[in-house]
């Protein structure tokens, strides 16, 4: 049986009704044809997150602003990293293939031989082949 999704307004209405306690969960489950566990979890979620409704707008705005600044900072770092990577990618091609193969460090933590080969623009098999 496919999982049924309910709208937020409907969930809120049911959760409030459950909190009011005018009907039991069993009665509500029968009337609305919703599992009791769903009604119980919506009720618990409403109770748990109700205090967020009363957060000062300034506090929310500060948190949003802080997250936006962090996002901008991370985007700047990503942009700089991409520029540096592209610079190194073009410069590495100026070095001979033999020298680039010698740059591969098999025990370099966090970078596999495959990834190092790709970054240096050489085939991985060239690293293993001994002439």
Secondary structure, 3 states (H helix, E strand, C coil): CCCCCCCHHHHHHHHHHHHHCCCCHHHHHHHHCCCHHHHHHHHHHHHHHHHHHHCCHHHHHHHHHHHHHHHHHHHHHHHHHHHHHHHHHHHHCCCCHHHHHHCCCCCCCCCCHHHHHHHHCCCHHHHHCCC
